[in-house]
Amino acid sequence: MSVKYVKSTLAEIQDNEKTDRSVNLLNLWRNCELGTAFFAVLSVLVSTVDYETNFSPYRDYHNCNLEYRTDQHLRWISLGCSLAAIVFVVASSYAQYQWEDYLLITDETCKFVKTKRFFLKPLLEVAILMVFPYPYMDLQIYEPYGLKTHFIDICYNLVELVYSFMWLRFYFLVKMILDFSPYVGHVARRATIENRVKYGMVFAFKCMFKSNPMFMIIFCIGFPTIIAVGMMTRVYERPLIKLSKQDWENPIIAIWFSYSSMMLGVYGDYFPLSFLGRTTNVVSYLIGTLFFVLIFVNMENQTYLSRKQRKAFNDIELMPTAANAIKASIRYYIASKIGGLSKRKALEELNKRLLKFLYKRKYLLDMPRHRDLDMIVLMRRFRKQKKNMDRIYRKIEEVVHLINKKKSLV
């Protein structure tokens, strides 16, 4: 008994060591994702302060003057934050691959799984983090813009354009939320392997959207897109204030413009003139359409009635009309005993109430339900596949019959 106890204790210790090792690798991966998101967002904030302080009050579409200072310390801070974020991206990818390799060795359900290493995602993330205002970046870019009689060149500093693309770093915040969700971890990986589902960020996003739809729609799609599109449009349209006669100096107005564009309720008082601003606005239209579709689909799913709930709903809806029909029948019965003109009116009222009851009952029973329609479509597909399989079986039987006939002749 003592030997068995020692063996069982050693086995438990080994299992606990394996579990601790796996948990540590998973926590390291998540902490690196947290560090990436923190430094990515911090660099955006530092670059925003640098952009606002460097933008000259005499700035115009043909004049790229900036209030250059003797020091570039904010850009150096942004450089340091971006480099730190890149280091955390590399560390998170390494920790993720180490965790997956460790599971292949220790977890029995993962032993026969072939893992593929996709280095494209970390390379794209590093590329996103490499776009930021570098110190002493003084290049200028000109965009042609057509007026009624002639063309003009809109002057942009490369620092401004690079800063506008930094708002795409909100992607790292969404990625961090997904990595800390319950759909990324040991249980999720084992469940995806057992059910032969591809494990990754797309699967986690779908699961989070299924479990917390309004949170994902508002905080992971709505707010980041509204802020990013608003600030990007402000950067592109701010040098054109004298041409457009629109107040793009206030960032709140730019964010409000982005919100109204995504909600498809543009009033026309603010509109972009530059090509980059219009392109960003078109993207916001598309995302706003998706935003509305997701809200309506979620509302439709939330208001779906089960079979028992639908039966209760029908009873509630039919009860007043049924009661009115019963009252009309009682009045007709009393009037038929008395006779006269009241009997005729009671009969007309009874017919009216009964027709109303029957029409409402037919309407409730014929009301379409999306899941019932889905079942109808599935049944049609099943019948079609069954017919095809029957044809295949007949051909196989004919071939077998011909082979047997030839054998018998031989």
Secondary structure by P-SEA (a helix, b strand, c coil): caaaaaaaaaaaaaaaaaaaaaaaaaaaaaaaaaaaaaaaaaaaaaaaaaaaaacccccccccccccccccaaaaaaaaaaaaaaaaaaaaaaaaaaaaaaaaaccccccccbbbbbbaaaaaaaaaaaacccccccbbbbbbbbbcccbbbbbbbbaaaaaaaaccccaaaaaaaaaaacccccaaaaaaaaaacccccaaaaaaaaaaacaaaaacccccaaaaaaaaaaaaaaccccccccccccccaaaaaaaaaaaaacccccccccccaaaaaaaaaaaaaaaaaaaaaaaaaaaaacccaaaaaaaaaaaaaaaaaaaaaaaaaaaaaaaaccaaaaaaaaaaaaaaaaaaaaaaaaaacccaaaaaaaaaaaaaaaaaaaaaaaaaaaaaaaaaaaaaaaac
